[in-house]
Amino acid sequence: MKYILQIFSGFWSTLRYRAEDIISRIDSLASGIEIDKVIIGWSTDASLYRQLGSWLHGKGIQMLLWLPIFSEVRAELQPDPARDVFGKAVAAPSTQEGETFHFVCPSSGRNAEIVKETYEQFFSGCGFDGVFLDRIRSQSFEAGISGIFSCACERCRRAFQEKGVNTADIRKLYEAQKDAFFDVASWPMDGEFLLENPLAQRYFEVREEIVADAVSDIAGYFKSKGLLVGMDLFAPVVSRLVGQRYPLITRYADFIKPMLYRRTEAPAGIGYEYALLEKNAPKARGKIRLAMDSAFLRTQLEAIRNIPCAKYPGIEINHDEKLVRTDPGYIRESLSAIREYGFEGATLCWDIMNVPEARYCSRDGRTKSK
């Protein structure tokens, strides 16, 4: 099985690691696993990528730019913000290691141009083989009810209207029904839940279509430059909560990395995101229970089996006593299940540089989870 390594090089104006240190870490892993790609970003220090890319290409490893799209956008460029159906700006309540999780409007052509201009200004001459699109979604219940009912700015209201949904009617329906707005008729493991109320159901469907339309434009831009396009996606079971419908959004991907994070108590963690639904709509009927065991993991792998692009499911190997309580047994369990499905590989997330070597390597240097 081939592996993708993910490395967070720092926020826009910062740099976390030297190229020499990254090369040393990758080289130590290469003795135990076959590394196919390295995803790295999104510091704008071009010298890092030129040096790293030269070394990676000499080893036959592709280098992809980790690029956030609808969140962590460069604030100094004043992107068009996201607003909710109540007419308010969507809050950014979660700050984690400097990340704001502040989401912008997906319908904004200006925001799409910011993404393209950022690539051209800082990354186009660095030797990247592709881009890895992150934050290609709407806000979640992380921002409460406001988050799930966004974006509904003027542009998005028009987009909803063109697809047959009036966001004013959505607001009125929620104000009348509250938690019952989210009453579930069925919630299959592929995430394409069916709500009791047809209008509520259509709201979620159109939200997915708007996100996919925006991603189509951005992905098309990068593909026109001969770049691979990878995508960071929520696990199928919770993907609809953030406007990601696999059959729609994956049309524009060369490969996907479903975030199968069963032990992450932070945004994109499966249990974490589902618990936010429980918190914000506690009286909604028809919700399901997620066990987070190996059997559950296989339901998520089954849900992506027929997606017609390369699949590198992502598992967290970082360890943090509060946020990410991983261990070698958990990593082995996850990789074993992925291997059974015969996918192209797996992604080791979300920063290989932030994992103590003793956690994944044995005394002879070979990867424990192999």
C-alpha positions in Angstrom: 0.0 0.0 0.0 1.2 3.5 -0.9 1.2 6.4 1.5 0.6 10.1 1.4 2.3 12.2 4.1 0.8 15.4 5.2 2.9 18.2 6.6 1.8 21.6 7.9 4.6 24.0 7.1 3.0 27.0 8.8 0.4 29.7 8.3 0.7 32.2 5.5 3.5 34.3 7.0 5.1 31.7 9.2 7.4 28.8 8.7 7.5 25.9 11.1 10.3 23.6 9.8 13.5 23.7 7.8 13.6 21.7 4.6 16.5 19.6 6.1 14.3 18.6 9.0 11.4 17.6 6.7 13.7 15.6 4.4 15.2 13.8 7.4 11.7 12.8 8.7 10.5 11.6 5.3 13.7 9.7 4.7 13.3 7.9 8.0 9.8 6.8 7.0 10.7 5.8 3.5 12.7 2.8 4.8 9.4 1.3 6.1 6.7 2.4 3.8 6.2 3.4 0.1 5.6 7.1 -0.1 3.7 8.2 -3.1 3.0 11.9 -2.4 3.7 14.6 0.1 1.1 17.2 0.9 2.6 20.4 2.3 1.5 24.0 3.0 0.5 26.6 3.4 3.4 28.8 4.5 4.4 31.1 1.6 8.1 30.5 2.0 9.0 29.5 -1.6 12.5 28.4 -0.8 11.2 25.6 1.4 9.2 24.0 -1.4 11.9 24.4 -4.1 14.5 22.6 -1.9 12.0 20.0 -0.7 10.5 19.5 -4.2 13.9 18.9 -5.8 14.7 16.2 -3.2 11.2 14.6 -3.5 11.3 14.4 -7.3 14.7 12.8 -7.1 13.0 10.0 -5.0 10.0 9.8 -7.4 7.7 11.3 -4.9 5.1 14.0 -5.9 4.7 17.2 -4.0 1.3 18.8 -3.6 0.4 22.2 -2.2 -2.0 22.1 0.8 -4.3 25.0 0.1 -7.3 26.1 2.1 -10.2 27.4 0.0 -13.2 28.7 2.0 -11.5 29.1 5.4 -8.2 30.5 6.5 -8.3 32.8 3.5 -5.8 35.6 3.6 -7.6 38.2 5.7 -5.6 41.2 4.3 -7.3 40.6 0.9 -10.7 41.2 2.5 -12.6 38.1 1.1 -16.4 38.3 0.9 -17.6 36.8 4.2 -20.2 34.2 4.8 -23.6 35.2 6.3 -26.4 33.1 7.7 -30.1 32.9 6.8 -30.7 35.4 9.7 -28.6 38.0 8.0 -25.7 37.9 10.4 -22.1 37.3 9.8 -21.1 33.7 10.6 -18.9 33.5 13.8 -15.5 31.8 13.9 -15.7 30.3 17.4 -12.9 27.8 17.1 -9.3 28.8 17.2 -6.9 25.9 17.2 -3.1 26.4 16.9 -3.8 29.7 15.1 -6.5 28.4 12.8 -9.6 30.6 12.9 -12.1 28.4 11.0 -13.6 31.6 9.7 -15.5 30.7 6.6 -16.1 32.9 3.6 -18.8 32.9 0.9 -18.4 29.9 -1.6 -20.4 31.7 -4.3 -18.1 34.7 -4.5 -16.1 35.0 -7.7 -13.8 37.4 -5.8 -13.0 34.6 -3.3 -12.3 32.2 -6.0 -9.9 34.8 -7.6 -8.1 35.2 -4.3 -7.3 31.5 -4.3 -6.0 31.6 -7.8 -4.0 34.8 -7.2 -2.5 33.4 -4.0 -1.3 30.4 -6.0 0.2 32.5 -8.8 1.9 34.9 -6.4 3.5 32.5 -4.0 3.5 28.9 -5.3 3.4 28.7 -9.1 7.2 28.5 -9.5 7.8 26.1 -6.7 7.7 22.8 -8.5 4.3 21.5 -7.2 2.8 18.5 -9.0 -0.6 19.3 -7.8 -2.8 21.0 -5.2 -4.7 19.6 -2.2 -7.8 21.6 -1.7 -8.8 21.9 2.0 -11.9 23.7 3.5 -14.0 23.0 0.4 -17.1 23.2 2.5 -19.5 25.3 4.4 -19.3 26.0 8.1 -20.6 23.3 10.4 -22.4 23.2 13.7 -19.0 24.4 15.0 -20.5 27.9 14.7 -23.9 26.7 16.1 -27.1 27.1 14.2 -25.6 30.0 12.3 -23.0 27.8 10.8 -25.3 25.2 9.5 -27.5 27.9 7.9 -24.8 29.5 5.9 -23.8 30.8 3.5 -26.9 32.9 2.7 -25.4 36.2 1.6 -27.0 38.0 -1.3 -25.0 35.9 -3.9 -25.9 32.6 -2.2 -29.6 33.6 -1.8 -29.7 34.1 -5.5 -28.0 30.7 -6.1 -30.5 29.0 -3.8 -33.4 30.8 -5.5 -32.2 29.6 -8.9 -32.3 26.0 -7.6 -35.8 26.4 -6.2 -35.1 27.3 -2.5 -36.0 30.6 -0.9 -33.7 31.1 2.1 -36.3 33.3 3.8 -38.6 30.3 3.8 -35.8 28.2 5.4 -35.4 30.8 8.1 -39.1 30.8 8.8 -39.3 27.0 8.8 -36.5 26.8 11.4 -38.0 29.5 13.5 -41.3 27.6 13.5 -39.9 24.1 14.0 -36.6 24.6 15.8 -35.0 21.2 16.5 -37.8 19.5 14.4 -36.3 21.1 11.3 -33.6 18.4 11.6 -35.9 15.4 12.2 -34.4 12.5 10.2 -36.3 10.0 8.2 -33.2 7.9 7.5 -29.5 8.4 7.9 -27.4 5.8 6.0 -23.7 5.4 6.6 -22.9 7.2 3.3 -24.2 10.4 4.9 -26.9 11.2 2.5 -29.5 11.5 5.1 -33.2 12.2 4.4 -35.0 14.7 6.5 -38.7 14.5 7.3 -39.5 17.9 5.9 -39.0 18.2 2.1 -38.0 21.9 2.2 -35.4 21.2 4.9 -34.0 18.3 2.9 -33.8 20.4 -0.3 -31.9 23.1 1.6 -29.1 20.7 2.4 -29.0 19.4 -1.2 -28.7 22.9 -2.7 -26.0 23.8 -0.2 -24.0 20.8 -1.5 -24.7 21.9 -5.1 -23.4 25.4 -4.4 -20.2 24.1 -2.8 -19.6 21.7 -5.7 -20.2 24.4 -8.3 -17.5 26.6 -6.6 -15.1 23.7 -6.3 -15.6 22.9 -10.0 -14.4 26.4 -11.0 -11.3 26.3 -8.7 -10.4 22.7 -9.6 -10.8 23.4 -13.3 -8.3 26.3 -13.0 -5.7 24.1 -11.4 -6.3 21.2 -13.9 -5.9 23.6 -16.8 -2.3 24.1 -15.5 -1.6 20.4 -15.6 -1.8 20.0 -11.9 -3.3 17.1 -9.9 -6.2 18.0 -7.7 -6.7 16.2 -4.4 -9.5 17.0 -2.0 -9.9 16.9 1.8 -13.4 15.6 2.6 -15.3 14.9 5.8 -16.1 11.3 6.5 -19.2 10.3 4.5 -21.5 9.9 7.5 -21.1 13.6 8.4 -20.3 15.1 5.0 -23.8 16.5 4.3 -23.6 18.6 7.5 -20.9 20.7 5.8 -22.2 20.8 2.2 -20.1 17.9 0.8 -21.9 15.3 -1.3 -19.4 12.8 -2.6 -21.0 12.0 -6.0 -21.0 15.8 -6.8 -17.8 17.1 -5.4 -15.5 14.2 -6.3 -16.2 14.6 -10.0 -13.5 17.2 -10.0 -10.8 15.3 -8.1 -7.9 13.1 -9.1 -7.9 11.7 -5.6 -9.7 12.2 -2.3 -8.7 12.0 1.3 -11.8 11.2 3.4 -10.9 12.3 6.9 -11.7 9.1 8.8 -10.8 10.6 12.2 -12.3 8.5 14.9 -10.2 9.9 17.7 -10.1 13.6 16.9 -12.0 15.9 19.3 -11.7 18.9 17.0 -13.2 20.0 13.7 -13.4 17.1 11.1 -13.4 14.5 13.9 -16.3 12.3 13.1 -17.6 12.0 16.7 -16.9 15.6 17.4 -18.9 16.9 14.4 -21.8 14.6 15.1 -21.9 15.6 18.8 -22.3 19.2 17.6 -25.6 18.2 15.9 -26.7 16.6 19.2 -25.8 19.8 21.1 -27.5 22.2 18.7 -30.6 20.1 17.9 -31.0 17.8 21.0 -34.7 17.2 20.4 -34.4 16.3 16.7 -35.8 12.8 16.1 -34.2 10.0 14.1 -30.6 10.6 14.9 -28.2 7.6 15.0 -25.5 6.3 17.2 -21.9 6.2 16.0 -19.7 3.5 17.7 -16.3 4.7 16.4 -15.1 1.1 16.3 -13.4 -0.9 13.5 -16.9 -2.0 12.2 -17.9 1.6 11.9 -14.7 2.4 10.1 -15.5 -0.2 7.5 -18.9 1.4 6.9 -17.1 4.5 5.8 -14.7 2.7 3.6 -17.6 0.9 2.0 -19.3 4.2 1.4 -16.4 5.4 -0.8 -15.7 2.1 -2.5 -17.3 3.1 -5.8 -16.2 6.7 -6.0 -14.5 6.9 -9.4 -11.2 8.5 -8.5 -8.2 7.5 -6.5 -8.8 7.1 -2.8 -6.3 7.6 0.1 -8.4 7.6 3.3 -6.8 9.8 6.0 -6.2 8.6 9.5 -4.8 10.8 12.3 -1.4 9.7 13.6 -0.8 12.9 15.6 -1.1 12.4 19.3 -2.5 14.9 21.8 -3.8 13.8 25.2 -6.7 16.3 24.9 -7.5 16.4 21.2 -6.2 13.3 19.4 -5.6 10.2 21.6 -4.1 7.9 19.0 -1.8 5.0 19.7 0.0 2.4 17.6 -2.8 -0.1 18.0 -5.4 2.4 16.6 -3.1 3.2 13.7 -2.6 -0.5 12.8 -6.3 -1.1 13.1 -7.1 1.8 10.7 -4.5 0.9 8.1 -5.4 -2.8 8.2 -9.0 -1.9 7.3 -7.9 0.4 4.5 -5.6 -2.2 3.1 -8.5 -4.8 3.0 -10.4 -2.5 0.6 -7.5 -2.4 -1.9 -7.6 1.4 -2.3 -4.6 3.2 -3.8 -3.2 4.0 -0.4 -3.7 5.9 2.9 -2.8 9.4 4.1 -1.0 9.9 7.4 -2.5 13.0 8.9 -2.3 15.7 9.6 1.3 16.7 10.3 3.9 14.0 10.1 6.4 16.4 11.7 4.4 16.6 14.8 4.4 12.9 15.7 7.1 11.6 18.1 9.1 9.1 16.2 8.9 6.6 19.0 5.2 6.5 18.5 5.3 5.1 15.0 8.8 3.5 14.6 10.2 0.5 16.3 13.8 0.3 17.5 15.1 -0.9 14.1 13.5 2.2 12.5 10.7 0.4 10.7 7.2 1.7 10.8 5.2 0.1 13.6 1.9 0.2 11.7 3.2 -1.5 8.5 
